Amino acid sequence: MNDLRLPTGIFFGLLGVILLSYSFAQPDAHAPLTQANVNLWSGLTLFVFGGILLWLSRRAR
């Protein structure tokens, strides 16, 4: 049976890398009404979530 965590982990990890690279390329891009770099924090969260899914996928084998 195929494990759905592997492609999902790759997808979220890739999205996280894209958002992290954009946050480092455009550090002055902020969300309206806040000074937080949302791309940095959401990219980091997606990258960690994708890594957890990949780790769980490897662990299940």
N, C-alpha and C positions, 0 to 999 in steps of 0.2 A: 504494500500500500504506500502511496506517495505521501510524503509529509509536507503539508501546506506551509509549515513554518520556514522552510528554506527559501522559496521564491518571495514570500512576504518579507522575510528578513533582508534579502538582497534589495528588494524594492525600497523599504524604509531606510536602509543604510545608504542607498544611492541618493534618495531624496535629502537625507541628512547631509551628505557630502556636498550636494549642490547648494543647499542653503548656507552651509558653513563657508563654502568658497565665496558665495555672493556676499556674505556678511564681512568677510575679510577684504574683498575687493571694493566694497562700498561701505566703509565704516560709518559714514555720516547719514546713512539711510535709517530713519527712525519711524516708528509707528506714530500716527497722529495722536496728540494729547499726551504723549509720554516721551521720555528720553531713552527708553529701553530699546536696545537693538534686538528686535523680535526675531529677525532672521538668525541671529546667533543662538539664541536660546531655543527656538523651535528646531533649528538644525541639529543642535547638540542633543536635544531630546529624541528626535527621530533617529539619529545615529546610534545612540545608546539603546533605544528600543529595538532597532534592527539588529544590533549586536547581540542583545539578549535572545532574540528569536533565533539567530544563527547558532548561538551557543546551545539553546534548547534542542535545536534540530540535530546538532552533532551528538549531543548527549543521549538522544533517543535511539541512536543506532547501536 
